[in-house]
Amino acid sequence: MESFWVELGIAVFLFILLLLLVTRFFSTKRAHVPRNTAVSLLVVAGSGGHTTEILRLLSSLSQTYSPRHYVLADSDKMSEEKICTFEQKRAETFSNSLFTLHRIPRSREVRQLWSSSVLTTVRSMFYSLPLTFRLKPDLVLCNGPGTCVPICVSALLLRMLGLKSVIIVYVESICRVENLSLSGKILYRFSDYFIVQWPALKEKYPKSLYLGRIV
């Protein structure tokens, strides 16, 4: 019975990859959001330094990016407190500081085996798809936690089905100096803007954008 679920998980995972390839090679142009309009932002938070870095990025954004929908793993016990503290401070500056929090199953734990991560990623997809389709964000912003992969896949499906042109911005973590994270390797070819913070990564991955240290 266990082998059946493993095979099913692999089949679903391969189907998702096929959809990604279709989106990659048959999409005609990059999605854009009109200027001077409110931008619905979906932010993928991650345990540890990922959330700290993503909040630093958000601190430089204007009030145009509202509402902000935060997605975090259900096993992440620290990010919610950090996000609420950040939003409370932001509300002191911006009157329309609107945000929501959403939890989904973690896609992959640190050092988790590939054989089992396929199943957990598929499980996470079942939660990510209806959430992303319901929120229909204008922009997805993420920086490496495994949870961002099913969210970005869901955003790509929204675009492929013609339901919403979602921009995907991936910012590789500052701790990644010479090699991309696993999430970065997966999303490098599918994100609209892939930003790295070290010149060595720009040399290895020419599609990326090097803006220096931004967090």
Secondary structure, DSSP 8 states (H G I E B T S, - for coil): -HHHHHHHHHHHHHHHHHHHHHHHHH--S-----TTS---EEEE--TTHHHHHHHHHHTTS-TTS-SEEEEEETT-SSHHHHHHHHHHHHHTT-TT--EEEEEE--S--TT--HHHHHHHHHHHHHHHHHHHHHH--SEEEE-S-TTHHHHHHHHHHHHHTTS---EEEEE--TT-SSS--HHHHHHTTT-SEEEESSHHHHHH-TTSEE-----
